[in-house]
């Protein structure tokens, strides 16, 4: 009941962090035009508290403003503050700096985790509790934790999380969500239970009735599609089944949230990794009814038509807003280059290599260097590498250590004299689901050459942040290079609009447009383009910087007026070439 009147929640998930702030209103208008009356919003702790005790609610993290716009556009809000989110987001939303506490038990009653999580939830309350419906705002419900039954079964921990959420000032109904098979794990009767599923609502709600004999039924996440991982085909949902299941819930008075109504893009270095380790693409299109670029799809119009047959008394659905302008960009050569090995910071000396977190680094790349003696061909072995270790001898790449295949033993060629051994480790997103979320990045010792442990290392932090990019020294490029480097191009644009950067000539790395990090690319696919929001471009000169760790076929920058989301090239995958 809403103000005493029957209310069926027709909700869809949209993440503020995955939508350019300039387009929040547009995407919320699209959600309303699809027929939704509510929007569901995750918060990502690691984005909001990048360093312990330092909270940042600005820019893409200004969720209070996102909620206010939703209210202005006629939408209620269901808030999912975490502390754990999953969502194919780096470490499931948990901040990397928790891993600096050796042995910390995440998502448990470990006092170190609880102290940090409680402090975070207190900050969330200060920012968002004033926007609850009980105080005139749009927030109807708040979720406690997230799919905890897929991780553990400690109901006392869930009780602590519930108390921390209440103590943060939330007085609207609190709920917990789980897949059907995990509903009883960690269950508490003082949290309203909802069930997550992608099909067969009758069966899922039957499972929910086992712990909720009476009261309203709700699906917390209903999947129209699925997320993509590198090297696997783009996922497409089964639209007829999706519509039939929606119709079932609408007809039977069951509430739901479509995950995702609009997936958007995982900008920056925030894309996570499926377990045990399958890194997620930066595109989070999800085959959602509203596309990555905010376009209405066939699924959008069919959903809108279905919803129009099930409106509450007095309800109407507005028309969709106009689609944003789209442009293409003709090919431009990247004429400046800044090789990584020529742009190293001051080294840290260490007897043995340690993880990235132990050097107070959370993201990006990290370089480990030592000298090895002359000798015959030899075997180099690390305990593990999180996630890719590009191995160089005297600046020439000889092999790659690859976490996907647990390939941490590689062959080095013979050396006539002592050689510099470099292991450039790229950290992709931390695992966001399951026990693997305690995902420490970098090179894991011991590192051995033919069984003898290597010592006396130099470590170079390469966090790929704004400070590092500002220090890069670019020079004119005469020839292509297969060594890891930043490439820079200047693109002139007469009239900015949304576009899709064409990364097919490039290898593997990260892209920035006018200082905005678009995310990661990889020529193995399925994603071959990167969505560039029009507001991030400007009339006149635009600077595009591309870090390519494996080297481009041609250092050429261009953009299309459409995305390429399903083009695989397994022949480019270095894991196919065993060392």
N, C-alpha and C positions, 0 to 999 in steps of 0.2 A: 504494500500500500504506500502511496505517495500522498501525503496530506490527507489520508483517509480514503483515497480513491484507488481503485485497481490500477496497477501499473505493471506493464511488461517491459523489462529492460531489453532494448534492441541496441546492443553496444558493439563497438568495433575498436580494435587496438591501433593507436597511432603514437609513436614515440617522438617527443619533441626533439630529442637529440639527433634523430634520423631525418629530420625535415629542416631545410634552411629556415632560420627564424623568420626571414622575410616572407616565407610562404605558409606560416602557421595558419593564418586566417583562411587562405585559399584551401588548404587541405581539410580544415575543419568545416568549411562550407561544402566541400565535396562530400564529406562524411554525412552531413545533414541532408544533402540532396540525394544521397543513396537511400535515405530513409531511417538512418540511425537517430536515436534520441539520447544516446550516451556515448562517451568516448572513454576508453580505458588507457591509462598512462603509467608506464613503468618509470621509476627513477633509477638512475645508475649512480650508486654510491661513489665509485671511483672517479666519475666525472665531477661530482659535486665536492668531494674532499680529496683533491689530488695529493695533498700532503697532510699528515696528521694534524687535526685541529684547524686547518686552513680551508674554509668553505668558500665555494665560488658558485653563486647563483646567477651569474651573468651569461649573456649570449645564449648559446644553445641549451644551457642549464637553467634558464629562467622559467621553470615549470609553473610558477605562480602566474606569470603572464599568459602562458599557454592555457591554463585553466580559466583565467578571466576572459580570454578570447572565446574559448569554448562556450562559456556562459552567455556571452554576447551573441553568439551564433545559435543559441537555442539548444545547447547540448549540456546534459549532466556529465559528471566525471566520476569514474571509479579510479581510485589512486592505488598504485602498487609500489610502495616505497622500498621494498626489500626488507632487510639489507641485501639478501640474495635475490637476483632476478632471473638468471639464465639468459634467455633472449638472444642467444648467439652473440653475446657481448663479452668482450674481454673479461675473463675470470668470473663470468656471470654477474658482473657489476661490483664484485668485491675489490677493494683497492690492493694494488701490488705490495704496498708497504707493510701489509700484515705479514707477509712472508719473511720480513726481516727478523721477526720473532721466531727463533729456531724452535721447531716442533709445535708451533701453534696449531690447535685443532679447530679448523674452520667449521662454522655452522654447528657448533656444540656449545655447551655451557662453560667451556674453557674461559676463565675469568678475563684473559687478555682479549679474546674475541668479543665477549659480552660487553666489556668496558668500551671498546671501540664502537661496536654496533649501537649500544645504548646512546652514546654521545652523538652518533650520526642521527639516530631517530629523533633525538631531542632537537637537533638543528632543523630537521625536516618539519617538526611540529611548529617551531617558531615561524617558519616560512609559509606553511600550507594549512595548518589547523584553522587559521582565520577564514579559510575559503570553504569550510564545511557548510552543508545545507543548514545545519543548526545555527549558523551565524550569517545566513543570507547568501552563502556561496554555492557553487555547483557540485561540490564533492559529496556523493551519496554514501559511499562505502570505502573502506580501506582494507587492503589485503595484508595479512601477517605472514612474513616469510614468503616462500614460493615453492610449490611442489615438493615440500619437505619429505613426503613419503617416498619419493624416488631416491632419497639420500640417506635418511635415517628413520628412527621410530621412537624418538625420545619425546614423549608428550610434555615432560617437565621443561625441556628446552623451548618448545612451542609456547608453553605458559610464560616463560621469561620474555619471549619476544612479544607476546600479547600484552604483558604488563608494561614493557618498554614503549609500546605503541600507545597504550592508554596514558601513560605518564607523560608522553610527548604532547598530549592535549587533544587526542582524537576521541570524539564521543559519538560518532556515527557507527552503524553496524560494522563489526570487524569480521573478516572471513578468511578461510584457508582453501586453497585449491590443490587438487591432485588428480592424476589419471585414475581410471576406475580401479585398477589393481592395487593402488597404493592409498586408497581413501582411509583405511583403518590404521595406517602407520602414523604414529604421532597424533592421532585424533584426540580432540578435546571437544567436549560438549558446550564449551563457552565460546567457540568460534564457529560461525555459520559455514558449513561445508558446501563447496561447489565442485563440479567434476569437469575435467578437461578431456576432450576427445576430438577426433576428426571425422567420425562416421558412426552410424548405428546409435542414435540418441536413446532409443527405447532401452537397449541393453545397458548403456552407461547410466541412465537414470534409475534403472532397476538396482544397480550396484549402489548408487547414492542413497536410495530408499532404505538400504540395510542399516545405515547410520543416521538417516534423517527420515523417520517414519512419517512425520507430518511436516507441513510447511512448504514454502515455494521451492521449486527446483530451478537450478541455474547451471549452465555450462560456462565455466570461467575462460576457456580457450576453445574455440571451434575453428578448425583449420581449413581454409579454402585452398591452400597450397602448402609449400614447404620451403625451407631455406636451402641454399646451394653451398657446396664445398668445392674447393679447387680440384680439378681433374675429373669431376663427375658431371653428368648431364644436368641441365637446368630443369628444375622441378615444375611440373604443371599439375594442378589439381583436376579432379574429375567434376566438372561443373554441374552436370545433371544430378549427380549424387549429392553434391553440396546444396543445391537448390531444394532437392527432396527432403534432406535432413532439416534445412532451415524451415521449410513448410511444416514439417512435423512439429517442430518446437513452437512455431507461431500458432499453429492450430490448437496445441495442447496447453498453451499458456505458460510455457517454460521460457525463462529468460536466458540470454546468451551474450557472449562477446566474441565477435569474429576476430581471430588472430591470424593474419593481420588484415585490417580493413585497408590500410596503406602502409607498406613496409618501408619505403624510402631507401636511404643509403646509409651505410655505417661509415660516416666520414672519419677522418683522422686514422689513428692506429687502434680503433676500438673494436674491430671485428674479432670475434672469438674463435674457438676451435671445438669441433665436436670430439667426443671421446672415442677411442683412446687418444688419437691425434689426427684429425682431419680438419685443416684450417678452413674457415668460412670465407666466402667472397665478401667484398665490400658492398656489392649490390645486395640489397635486402628486398628485392622486388616481391618475392614470396608468392608470385602469381596471385597477388591480392586484387580485389575488385578495382582499386585505384592503383595505377601503375607506379613504378619507381619515380617517374617524372610528374606524377599527379594527374595522369590522363585517365578518363573514364574508359573502362574496358567493356567487352561484351558481358562479363560477369557483373560489372557495376550496374548496367542497365537491366539485366535480368533480376538482380537483387532488388533494385528499386521498384521494378514492376511487382515483384512478390510482396514486398513490404507494403505497397499501396493497397493491397487487398486485406491487410491485417492492422490497419491503423486504429488507434484508440479514439473514442468519441471526441470530435472537435479537432483532430489532428490533420495537418496537411504536410506535404513534402515540397520544399522549394525547388526551383530549377537549378541545375548545376551552374557554377560560375564558368566564365569563358576560360578555355584552355590557354595557358601561357604561350607566348611566342617562342618559336624554335628556330635556330639558325644552324648553318654548317660553316666550317672554317676550312679554307683551302690549305693544302700542305705548306708548312714552313719548316725550314731546316733549323735544327738546334745547333747554333754555331759556337756556343761556349760550353766548356767542360771543366769540371772540378773533380779530378780523381780522388777517391777516398784516401789512398796511400800518400797523396801529396797534401792532405788536409787533416792530418792527425792532430789531436790535442796532446797535451802533456801526458806522458805515460805514468801509470801506477806500477811500481815494482812489487812483485809478489813471488814467493818461493814456489807456490803452486797455484794454478788457476782456480778461481772461485766463481760462484754464480753471479749473474748480473745484479741481483738484489743486494748481495754483499758488498758491491761497489756503489751502492745507493743509486742504482739506475733501474727504471721501471720498464722502459720500452725502447724500441729501435734496434740498433746493431751494437756489437761489442767485438773488439779485435784483441786476440791473444797472440803474443809474439815470443818466440824463443829461438835460440840457435841450436842446430843439430849438427853432429860431426859428419865428415865425409864417410863414404862407405857404399856398400852394395845396396841394391833395392831392399826396402825394409817395409815392415808393417807398422802403421800408426793406428793406435786404438785409444779411444776415450771411453770413460764409463758411460756417458751419454752426451748428446748435444740437443739443446732446446733452442732453435728447432732445426736450422740448417747451418752446417759448417762448411764454408767455402775454403778449401785448403790450398795455400800458395807456397811455393818454394822460390825464394829470391824474386818475388813479385809475379811469378807465372802460376796460374791456376792449374792444379794437377788432378783434383778430385773434389767430391762433395760428400759430406756426411749428412744423412737424411733421416730425421726422426720418424717419418711416415713408415719407413721400412726397417727401423732400428738398425740402420747401416752406420755403425760407429767405428768400423774397422776398415781401413783403406790402405792401398799400396802406394808407397812413395818410390820414385825412380832412384837409380844410383846417383851418387854425388861425388864429384872429383875433389871437392873442397867443402869446408863447413858452409852451411846454407842457413838463410833466415827462413824459419817456418812461421807462417801466419795462418791463423784460423779465424776467419771473419764469420762471426755467428750472427745470423738474422733471427731475431725473435718475432715470430708471428703471434697472433692473439693467444692468450692463455686459454686453456680448456675451460669451457663454461658450464659443463654438466658432469655430475658424478664426483667421485672421490678425487679425480685428477685435477680439480680446480687449484690445488696447492702446486702450481706449475712454475717451478723456479727456472728462469731462463739462463741462457749462456752455456758455457763449457763446464761439464761436470767431471771433476777429477776422480781418479788419476788419469793422466794422459801418458801413454807409454809408446816407446819406439822399440820394436822387437823385444817387448817385455820389460824394458828398463824405463823407469819413470822419469819423465822430463821435468826439469826444475828451472828456476831463474827466468821468470816470465815478465813481460811487459804487457800491461793491459791498457787499452784505449777506449774510453767511453764515447759512444756515437749514438746519442739518444734521439737523433732526428727531430729535435725540437727547434723552436724559433731561434734560440741563441746559437745553436750549431749551424743552422742555415745562414745566419747573418755573418758568420765567420768564414764561410767558404770563399776560396779564391779561384775565380773562373779565369780561363784563358781561351784564346781562339783554338779551335780544333782543326787539324789538317786531315786526319784520317780517323776512321772508326776505331773504337777500342773495345776489346772484350773484357777489360778489367773493370771492377766496380767503380762507378763514377756518377756524379750529378751532371745532368745536361740542362742547358737553359736556352729557351727560345722566347722571342718577343713576337707576339701576334697582334696585328692591328685589326680592330673590329669597328665597323661603322655604327651598327645598331645592336647592342647586346640582347641576348635571348638565351633560353635554355639550349644546351647542346650536349653532345656525347663525344668525349675525347676518344679518338681511335688509337688504341694501344697495340694494334696488331703488329707493327714493325718493331716493337720493343720486347724485352725479355721478362724480367721479374723485378718488382720494386714498388716505389711509392711516388705519388704525384702531388704537386702543389700548384694551385692556380691563384695568382695574386696573394700568396701567403696562406690561402685556405688549403688544408690538406684534404684531398679527395678520398684518400685511402690507398689500398694496395691493388696492384695489377699483377697478372701472371699469364704468359702467353699460352699455357696449357689449357686455359679456359675453365668453365664455360663462358665466363664473362670476358668480352674482348673490348668493351667500351667502359668509360666512367662518366657518370652523370655530372654535368657542370651546371649548377643553377645560374640563371641569367643575372640575378642580383650580385653574384660574385665576379662578374665581368664588368668592364667599363668601356665607354667609348674611347677609341684611340688605342694606346699601347697596353698590352696585357702580358705579364710575365708568367711563363710556365716553366717549372723546374721538375725534372724527372730523375729520380734515383734509379738507375738500372744496375742491378747486382751482377747480371750475367752478360750485359752488353746488347745493344740493339742491332738488328739487321741493317737498318737505316735510321739515323737520328733525325727523324721527320715527325713533326707534330701536325695533326689534322683533327677535325671534329666532324661528326655526322649529325644529321637531323633525326636519327633514330638509334635505339640501342641495339647492341649485339649481345644477347644473353645466353646463347646456346651454341657456341662454336668451340668444339674440343680439338686440341692438337697434342695428343699423347706423345707424338714423335719429338716434341720439345722438352719432355720431362726428363730431367737428369737422373731420376731414380731408375730409369730404364737402362742406364749405362752403369753396370756394376763395376766397382773398383776392386 
